[in-house]
Amino acid sequence: MDSHTSHVFHRFASQPLQVALACSPVVMVIGPRGCGKSSLVRNFISKERKYLSLDSDAVLESALYDPAGFVRDLDSAIIDEVQKAPELLLAMKQAVEDDGRPGRFLLTSSANLGLLQHLPESLAARMEIITLLPISRAEIGASRPSFLTAAFSGELVEPPFPLIGGELLQTVVAGGYPEMLRRKEPRRKSWARDYVMDLVREDAREIAGVEKLDRLPRLLELLATHSGQLTNFSQIGSQLELDDKTTQKYTQILEQLFLVQRVPAWFESRLSRLVKTPKLHFVDSGMHAAMLGLSAEKVAKNRTAFGALLGTFVFSEIMKQASWSHEVYTLNHFRDKDQDKVDFLVEDERGALIGIDVKPAATVYGADFKGLRKVQSICGDNLKLGVVLYDGTKAVAFGDRLFAAPISCLWGGKPAG
């Protein structure tokens, strides 16, 4: 076991979860299976709040046989993997209408939209959702980051420690799943492939109810070769003898299981030359590497795939940081018909933007800011900061609010300068 994975990490989602339990009668923690949801919610077990897991056959059978009776007998409870018995949600609706004390039910789910479609409207209004993703670099370092907060104030944070070259490569390929962090190659790839097969056999069938689910692992492997690119479902589906509509449906299942996520194109109504096609990203860089059959050693010998893996890693770190924030952020990408692009545009509720490009190299040039300068020309002062994250150690200014910065700035905790 690696030294930095030999202990239980403090998850930064604990704070928003605690706040939610003090305010809402029902709180649901959603995220991929195996990311640490059970460990997180077990911290909230108390004399009044018992823990029940639907991974237990006996508990699941009881919940499915008599959902109303199951919930009626609970004063306050943690129910793990509630997507296995969505009928419980209707019973909870009645329970919280009768007794709406904050923190009565703490739920977890390894499926996203598939479960939420079952929510009664009145329960949705009384429930708060917390997203938990695989472990972040900041959580491993036990230091809460302020990259997004500082960036929207036009400031760049200092990198807490250098993470470059081979060490950065090892970090990217490991990803953030606890079980993958505990393993070394080749056991890491074996775990990931077994994990995907288990999802197909169990969770995917529960939320999808469609045929040919045996094609999902192969689809995931194909999507791994397209991660970070504009989506072309016709091209991807043709390799599996699936039509465009079916390929999109199956990709949505993988999204519901938190394996991949589409990133919409940024849109400005005054502009007609923007590309509106979304991109698709893996949620975890370790899973991305495993689906490509890549180890750190293989990538070090042939760095062709490193750019895509690094893009996944940055995407994941941004998403994790956004999930802990009390601010609401949306994540988009920018591309126009001149092929100028920015990998990620993060927008806050006031419409302010920060732009993030990713470069898998130790040197940055002025030409690497072409896309960010294009966005700056469109948005003016509304672009608070533009950053090219690279495999280096120093932050360098490239103009007004434009910087080349080390990847490790993502988990920095105080402004530079």
Sequence and secondary structure as in RCSB ss.txt:
>XXXX:A:sequence
MDSHTSHVFHRFASQPLQVALACSPVVMVIGPRGCGKSSLVRNFISKERKYLSLDSDAVLESALYDPAGFVRDLD
SAIIDEVQKAPELLLAMKQAVEDDGRPGRFLLTSSANLGLLQHLPESLAARMEIITLLPISRAEIGASRPSFLTA
AFSGELVEPPFPLIGGELLQTVVAGGYPEMLRRKEPRRKSWARDYVMDLVREDAREIAGVEKLDRLPRLLELLAT
HSGQLTNFSQIGSQLELDDKTTQKYTQILEQLFLVQRVPAWFESRLSRLVKTPKLHFVDSGMHAAMLGLSAEKVA
KNRTAFGALLGTFVFSEIMKQASWSHEVYTLNHFRDKDQDKVDFLVEDERGALIGIDVKPAATVYGADFKGLRKV
QSICGDNLKLGVVLYDGTKAVAFGDRLFAAPISCLWGGKPAG
>XXXX:A:secstr
  GGGSS    TTHHHHHHHHTT SEEEEE  TTSSHHHHHHTT  SSSEEEETTSHHHHHHHHH HHHHHHT S
SEEEETGGG THHHHHHHHHHHH   TTSEEEEES SHHHHTT  HHHHTTEEEEE  S  HHHHHT    HHHH
HTTT  B  SS   HHHHHHHHHH S HHHHT  TTHHHHHHHHHHHHHIIIIIHHHH  S GGGHHHHHHHHHH
HTTEE  HHHHHHTTT  HHHHHHHHHHHHHTTSEEEE B   TT SSB    EEEES HHHHHHHTT  HHHHH
H GGGHHHHHHHHHHHHHHHHHHH SS  EEEEEEBTT  EEEEEEE TTS EEEEEEE SS   GGGGHHHHHH
HHHHGGGEEEEEEEESSS  EE STTEEEEEGGGGG  SB  
